[in-house]
Amino acid sequence: MKYPPDATVPLRVKALRRRLLGHWTDATADAQRRRAARDALDDVQLALQLYSYPGDYIAENPTPERMAETVEKFEEDVYGRARSLAPRRARVLFGDPMAIKQPGSTARSPALIAELTDRLELTIQELMAAPKPEGERVAKPGRSGNGGSTR
């Protein structure tokens, strides 16, 4: 199967999946060929999952939590299940309530939504920068391999 030189991995996977699905669902194909197509579909899916791991996720902030998260995601992708590698704790902070409607307004204008988004972003940044109890670390906002996995 030939691909354009600029074909991305997701586009190549899409083309492979289309072709393999054709083999898998071909009523005239023998069972062995259909089984091979199904197995290849699983392999292609795994390749796409592994491609989704950002290469610099651990390097940009090499914490034990990020390493454990990556190992857990890898185990889930390969084995279909993950085990927790260490006990986890969470601390949830809530900021002060904020009004989301302007007095007398019932509409949700784009300007109001943009202002609310800016206020929420600033409040979250302030909460994250607030002093932490001794010995507590807070994960920096960022990416993770499946788009945000924080098991």
N, C-alpha and C positions, 0 to 999 in steps of 0.2 A: 504494500500500500504506500503510495507516494503522497507526500504532504508538501504544501508550499514551504519555501525556506523560512518564512516568518511565522509559521503555524505555532501557536502556543500549545503548551501541554494540555490545557483544558479543551482546546479545539481538536487536538489529535485524539484525546480520549473520547470526545463526542463522536468523531468519525468511526473510531474503533467500535464503540458501543453500538452504533447504528448497524454496522456490518455484522457484528457478533449476534445482535438480537435477531437479525435476519436468518442466520444459521440456526440459532436456538429454536426459533419458531417455525422453521421450515418443516412442514408436514411430510415432505418427501425424503428428508434426511434420515439416516439411520441413527439409532440411539447413541452410538459411540460419538458420532459427529456432534449431535445435539448436546451431549454431556460435556464434550471438550469445549464447545462454545460457551456453555454455562460456567465452566471452570475459568475460562479466559475472561468472562465478564467479571467474575470475582477478582481476578488478578488486576484487571484494568481499574476497578473501583479502588483497590488497595493502592495502586500507583497514584491515583488522583488524591487519595487521602494523605499519602506520604508527601506528595508535592505541596500540599497545603501547609506544611510545617515551615514557618518563617526561619530562614537560615541564621538570622542574628538574634532570635528571641532570647536565648540563654546568654549569648555573648554580651548583649547590650546591658544586662543587669543579672549577672550570674549568682542568683540566690539559690539556696537549697530548695525553696518552694517552687521556683521555676523549673529546676531540674526534675523534681519529683512530678510536677504537673506534666512535663513532657514525656517522662517515662510512663506515667499512667495513661496518657493519651495514646502513646505508641502501643501499649498493651491492649488497650480497648480496640484500636484499629486492627491489630494483628489477630488477637484472640477473641474479639467480640465482647470482652468484659475487662474491667480494670479492678485492681485491688488498691485500697488506700495504703500508701507506703508509710504514712505517719499520721498521728492524730492531728486534727485540724481544729483551729479555734477561729471564731469570727467576732468582731466587735462592730456593732452597727451604731452609727451616730446619726441623729436627726437634727437638722438645722431648725431655725425658727420658721413657723408657718409663714407663707407668703400668699398674698392675694393674687389670684390669677385673672380676675376680671377688673377692668377699670370701672369706677363708679358710674352707674347709668348705662353701661354698655352691655349688650347681649351678644354682640358679634365677636368672633375670634379672628380679628384681622391679622394679616401677615406681619404687620408691624408689632402687634401685641405678642404674637407668638415668638418673633425674633427677640423682643425685649425679655420675655419670660425665659427663653433658652439661654440668653446671656446671663441673666440673674442666677439661674440654676447652675450654670457652669462655674460662675464665680463663687457661689456658695459651696459647691462641692470642692473646689480647689482650696478654699479657706478651711473647710473641715479636714481635708487631708493634710494641710500644713499645720493644723493645731497640734500643740504638744501631746505626745503619747505617753501613756504610763511607762514607767521604767522597764526596759527589756522588750518592749513590744515593737514589732516592725510592721509597717504598712506597705503592701505591694503598690508599686507605682502603676498608674494607669498605662495600659499598653495593649499590645496584641498578644494573642496566644494562637496556637495552631489551629483550632477549628472555629476561628472567628470569635474566640472569647471564652473558652472553656476555663472555668474556675471551680472545678469539683471540690 
